[in-house]
Amino acid sequence: MTTGTVGGERSANEKQGESTRSYRLALAAVLGLAFAIRTAVVLTQVYVTHPDEVFQYLDQGHRLAFGSGVVPWEFFDGIRSWLLPGILAGIMKLCAMVSADPRVYLDAIRLAASAASLTVVYVGFRLAYLRDGMMAALVTGALCAVWFDAVFFAPSVMTEVLAAYCAMAAVWLAERRGARDTGHTMALAGALLGLAFSLRFHMAPTLLVIALWHCRLEWRRRWLPLLLGALGIVVPVLGVLDFLTWGSPFQSVWLNFVRNVPQGVSTAIQSDPGMDYFALIHAYWTFAALPFLVLAPLGALRAPLLAIAAAATLATLSLFGHKEYRFICFALMAAPILVGLGGVRVLQLLDGRLGEARRIAVRAGFVLVVAAVSVYAWSDGFLGVQRGHMSGNLEAFLAASRQPELCGLGILDIDWAATGGYSFLNHDVPIYYSRFEFRPDVSEKLAPTGVRLRLEIVRNGAPLPQFQGDDWLRHARLFNFAIARSDRGPPGFQALQCFDNAPEWPWPKVCLFRRPGTCG
């Protein structure tokens, strides 16, 4: 009897070990697929999700690391934290030891951000496995791996994107909430929520929803360690760091609110007051991807906290006039998880009414439909959006960075905000813009309030004068390379290489031009 019992226990343990190995292999395969896709995007595509990615973060990191960059009004007024630019500056400095090519540190930064984006895939896989087993985990994890919004935002270093990953990890800890949760688990959840708040305090309502779900009324056991974990991040980052860099604790929060709400900067900047987030989703998603939303309510029944947190993101941000697609990144990252869980639920309902052969056929058909729609969404949605984000302008800056004779770069009739700045050039040479001012329409709206949105270029720590309009042409001796529209090259300059933007872009093709001689 003893021998049989031991043998039976060994067999059960072996089965459990095989199940654990299968689980780990499946998770590793899904994460590997996701990272391979994101790596291919980083190495083959040049784009940013918004001009702010260049001038609020990358160029500020470049300014910290090398002394040159564009200074937008937010960093004149002190309404941005130096946390993210400081991290980027460190990566840039390290990569500069290997190569002066800006593509090296840009790729390193984008790969690091892509690695962070695997949080969405990991949470989708684990959450689906917790709810419905291996098949659900594979379907949901694979959908997160290929979902075009998740891939498009993956290389981004925007604070709303990185904060979404922190909040997603906190959701996973809250969804697996159990009696065995330790103080360390709660402190980790608090640290994730604190980091998300420090990166993007606008997410506070969403983060509060997650905290309430996690802690309920357990004040000592849950709220206390969670709050200590959150304060352990928020106080050093927003309190101490803001005090050391701006002279006032939490200035990047309270002054940001003052500028954007009471003083009306956010309202003045909004591009379309009639636009709402559902209209933005309809505009960015492909027609084929929209039916996926039918599955999301079913997924919400399987992951209620994720659905409520996504709804809180949409609801609270809809109250503000300034709306941009990137602001709702958390909801966009939640979409493939909810859709995957909803699709699995549909398959489960069908499984009870079908024979084994038909179950396999239905599952295979579902996977094929998801794959086909994903491919279509990639070709029409992801690539279309990517090409629409001034990728040609950025490629022109990278091409200029590879010119050994470069002693000055002029930018003709292209808005400064639609370029790559010093972070995409990484040369100790002056950049001269013929159009270097914050949006005149915004400045006009803000004139009665006395708020002035300043803008400046700093080279080696000192302001660099700019020449507007015709005055720019009269100072062409100051630069020997220029970037301009293909149909309007500067006099005396010859086109070297041209790059495509989206067809609907104001300048669908831009070129890098060169003139003989050096800079006067």
N, C-alpha and C positions, 0 to 999 in steps of 0.2 A: 504493500500500500504506500509505504513511504517513497519507494522508488518511483512509483507511478505518479505520485503527487509532485515529486520534484521534477520529473520529466514533463508533466503537464504545465508546471509553472515555467519551466525553461522554454517550452513551446510558446506560451503566452508572451513571455518576455521577448522572444525572438520576433514574434509578430509585431509587438509594440515597437521594437527597434527598427523593423522594416518599415513600419508606418512612419516613424520619425524620420528615417532616411529619405523616404519618398516625399514627405512634406518639405524637408530642407532642400532636396533637389528641385522640387517644383518651384519653391520660392526663389531659389538661386537662378533657375532658368528664366523666370518672369522678370526678375530684376536685371539679369544679364541682357535679355532682349531689350528692355527699356533703356538701359544705359548705352547699348550698342546703337540704338536709333538716335539717341540724343548726341552721342559722340559723332556720328555721321553728320548730323545737322551742324554741330559746332565746327567741324573741320571743312565742310563744303559750303556753308551758307554764311553770309555776312549781313546781319541786320540787328536792329535794336527794337524793343517793343514800343518805345516812346522816346522823343528827344531828351526827356528828363533823365533817362538812363545814362546818357552821355554827360550832360552838363550838371546834373545834381549829384552824381555819384562817381562815374569814371574820371571825369575831368577834375573833380575835387580831390580824388585819390592821386591823380597825376600831379596836381598842384602841391599836395603834401610831400610826395615822393621826390619831385624834380623841380618844383618852383614855378611851373608854367601851367596856365589853364584859364578858361573863361570863368569869371565870377558872376553868377546870376544873382538876382535881387534877393533870393532867399538866403544866400550866404553873406550878403551885405547886412541884411536885417537880423540874421541869427535865428531863423526859424527852422533850421535843419540840424539834426544831430550829426556829430562828426564820427559816430560809431562805424557806419558802413564805409565812408570814404577812408577812414583810418585802416580798416581791414584791407581794402583794395590797395592802398598805398604800400602796405607791407608785402602783398603779393607782387606788385609791380617792381618794388626794390629787389626782391629775391630773383625775379625773372630777368631783371636787367643785368645780373651777374652772369647770366648765360648768353643773352643776346640783346642787342638794342632794337631788334625788330618788334614793333608794338603788337604784332600778331601773336608773339610768344606769350606775353602776359595777358592779352585779351582772351586767347584760347584757354589759358590756365584758369582765369577767372570764370569763363563760361562753362568749362568742364566741372569746376567746383560747384557752381550753381546747379548744373545738371545732376551732379551727384546728390545734392540736397533735394532735388525734385523727385528723387526715387521715394521720398517719404510718402507721396501720394500713392504710388504703386504698392509699397509695403503695407500701408494702412488698408488699401482696398483689398489686397490679398488676405491679410490677417483677419479683417472684419468679416469678409465673406466666408472664410474658413470657420470662424467662430459661429457664424449663423447657420451655414448650410453645407459645410464640408468641402472636400477637395475640388469637386467639379465646379462649384460656385467660386472657389478661390481662383482657379485657373482662368475661368471666363472673366471675372471681374478684374483680376490682376492684369491679364492680357489687354483688356479694354483700356485700363489706365495707362498701360505701356505705350499704346498707339494713339490714344485720344489726341486729336490735333491741337486743342487748346493746351493740354498738358505738355506736349512736345514744343509748341510754339513759345510758351513762357519759360521752358526749362532753363535756357542759357541766361535768362534775365537776372540782373542784380537790382531790380526795383524793390523797394522796401515792402510794398503790398504783396509781392510774390513771395519773398522770403518769410514774411510774417504769416502768410497762408500755410506754409509748410509747418511752421511751429504750432499753429493752431490745429492743424490736421493731426499732428502727433499727439497733442493734448486730447483731442477727440478720441483717439484710439485708447489712451489710458482711461478716459472716462467711460467708454463703451465696455471695456473689460472690467469695469468696477466690480469689486468683490469684497467679501468679508476679510480676505487675507491681505488687503492693501496695507502696506507699511507706511511709516512716516516718510521714508525715502521716496516711495512712489509718489506720494502727495507733494513732496517738495519738488520732485522732478516735474510733475504736472504744473506746479506753480511757476517754476523757472521757465518752462516753455511758454506759458501764458505771459509771463513778465517780459520775455524776449520779444514775443509777438507785439506786445504793447509798446515796447521801446522802439521797435522798428516802425510800427504803424499804429499810433494811438487811436486813429480813426476806427480801428476794429474793436474798440472797447465794448460796445454792446454785444458783439458776437462772443468775445472772450468771457464776458460776464455770464452769458447763457451756458457756456461750457463749464465754467466754475460752479454754477448753481446745480447743474446736472450731476457733477462729480461729488459735490460736498453735501447737498441737501441741507439738513439741519444738524449735521454732526460737527459741532463747532470745534471741540477740542481735537478730535481724532482726525478730521479732514481739513477744516478751514484753517486752523492754526498752522500746520506745516505747509499748506498750499500758499498761504499769504506770506509766510517767511521765505519760501522759495521764490515767489514773485518779487518781493521787496529786495531779495538778494541780487536780483538783476536790475530792477527799475532804479533803485537808489544810486548804484554806481554809474549806470549808463546815462540816465536822464538827469539825475541830481548832480552827482560829482562831475561827470564829464561836461555837462552843459555849463556848470559853474567855472570849470577850468578853461573852457574854450570861449564861452560867451559872457562870463561874468555874472550869470544868474542861474540858480538851480531850476531845472525843468523849463528853461526858456524855449526850447524847441517845441514844447507842448503849448504853454499858455500864450506865447506871442504868436505862434502859428494860428491858434484859434482867433486871437484878436484881429490879426491881419485879414484872415479869410472870411470871418463871419461878421462881426460888428463893422469893420472897415470895408467890407464888401469886395475884397480882391477876388475871391472864389467866384462870386456872382459875375463880376466884370469879365473874368476869363472864359466863362462857359461859352461854348461854341454854338449850341443849339438848345435854347430854353425849353423847346417842346419835346426834346428827345428823352426817352426813359430807357431803363436798362433792358427791358424786354425788346424794345426796338433795336438796341445795340446788339443783343444776342441774335436776333433775326437777321441783322445786317452782316454779322461776322460769320455765323454758321452757314453751312450749305443747306439747300433745301432737303437733301437726302438725310442729313443728320438731325433735322428738327423732329422727325417722328420718334426719335429715341426718347424725347421728353415724355412720351406717353408711358414709358416704363419707369420713369423716376418716382411717381407717387407710390408704385408698388415697392420700389426700393426703399422709400421713406418709412414704410411699415417695418422693414427689417433693420434700418439704422435711423431711428427717430432723432437722436441727438444731432447727427450729421445734417439731416434735413432741416431741423429747426435752426441750427447755426447758419446754414446757407440762406435760409429764409430771412433770418435776422440781418445778415449782411446786405441782402437786397433791399429789405424794408428800411433800414436806418440810412443807408447811403442814398436812397431815393429821395430822402427829405432835403438833400442839399442840391443847389442848382447846378454846380459843376459836376458833371457826370462823364466818366471815361470808362471804357471797357476794362482796363487794367485794375480799376478800383475794386471790382467785384471778383478778383482772382480766386478768393476762397470758394465762392459759390461755383465758379467754373471748374475748379479742381474737384469739388464734391460731385459734380455731374456724372462723370464716368463711373464712380463708385455706386451711386444711386441707380443709374441705368443698368449697370451690371447685375446688381442685386435684384432689380425688377425683372430683368430678362431671365435670370435663374428661377425666379418664382413662377414665371409663366411656364418654363420647362417643367418645373415640379408639378404644376397643375395638369399639364398634358401627360406626364409620365404615368399618372394613375389610371389613365384611360387608354393607354397604348400598350401593345406587346413589346417585347424586348427589341426586336428588329426595328420596329417603328420608332421606339425611343431613341435608338442610336441614330436613325436617319434624321429625326427631328433635331437632335442635338447638333449633329453635323451640319444640318441646314442652317441652324441658328448661328453657328460659328462662321459659316461661309457668308451669310448675310452681313454679320458684324464686320467681317474682314473686307467685304466689297464696299460697304458704306464708308469704312475707315479709309480705304484707298482713295475713294472718290473725294472724301472730305480733305484728305491730304492734298490732292491735286488741285482742287478748286478752292478749298478754304485755307489750309495752312500755307501753301505756296503762294496763293494769291495775296494773302495778308502780308506774308513775308516780303514779297516784291514791292508791296505798297509802303514799306517803311524805309524809304530813302536808302536802300541798299547800294544803289549806284554811287551816291554821294560818299558813302563810307568807303567803298572800294577805291574811289578816286583819292581819298586821303591816304589809304594804305599804299596806293601806287606812288604817291608823292613821297611817302616815308622811305621808299626804296631808291630814291634818287640821290646819289652821292654828291652831285653838284648843287643841291638845294641850299640856297642861302636866304630865301624868303618866299612865302606863299601868299598869293592874292586870291580872294574869293569874289567873283563878280556876279552880282544879281542873284545870289542864292542866300536865303535867310540863314543867319548864323545857327539857328536852332535846328536846321536840317542838315547839319554837317557833323564831322567827326571830332572837331576840336583837337586839342593837344593830345588827348588820350589815344586817338587814332593816327596821329602824326609822329609823336615822340621824337621831335627834332628840336634842338635849341636854336630855332630860327623864328623870326616874327611872322605872325599871320595877320593879314590885313583884309577885313571884310568891307565890301562896298555897301552892305546893308547890315548895320550893327546897331539895332535899337530894339527895345521891347515893343511888343505890338502897340502901334499908335492908337488903335481903337480902345485898348484897355487903359492906356495912360489918359486918354481923353475922358473916359468914364470916371476915373479915379481922381481927376484934377480937383473937383470940389471938396474931396475929403482931405487933401493935402498929402496923400500917400504917393510917394515917388518910387517907382520900381527901377532901381539903378542896375547898370550892367557895365562890366569892365573886363578887359583882357589883361592878365598878369603874365609877364615873362621874366623869369629869374627873380620873382618877388616884386617887380616894379611894374606900374601901369604902362601899357603899350598904347599909344595914340592910334586912332582909327581915322580913315578918310572916306567920307560918304559920297555917293553919286559920282559926278564928273571929277571931283577932287581925287577920287581913287585912281582914275586913269592918269591924272597928272603926276601921280607918285609911283607910277609903274616901275621906275628905276629901283625901287626898294625891294622888289622881289623878282626872281627869275623863273618861277613856276606859278601857274594860275589854274584854278578850277572854275569852269564856267559851263553854261549850256552849250551844247554842240553847235547851235545855230548862232551863237554870239561870242566868239572868241575875242580876247583883247587884241587891239592893234599891235602888230609886231610879234605876236606869239603864234607858234605852230602847234597843232594838236599832236600829242604823243599816243594817247590811248583813251578810248571812250567806254562808258559804262551805262547800263540800262537801269532806269527806275521803272516803276509801274507806268503803264500807258496813260492812266488818268492823272499821274503826277504833274504838277505845273511845269516841270522840266523833265520829260521822260528820258532824255539822254544827256549825260554830262561828260565832259572830257577834261583830261589833264593836259594843259598847254605848257610850252616852254619857249623862252626867247633866248637868243645868244647872249653871252656875257655873264657878268656877275651882278651883285647887288650894290647900288650906289649908296 
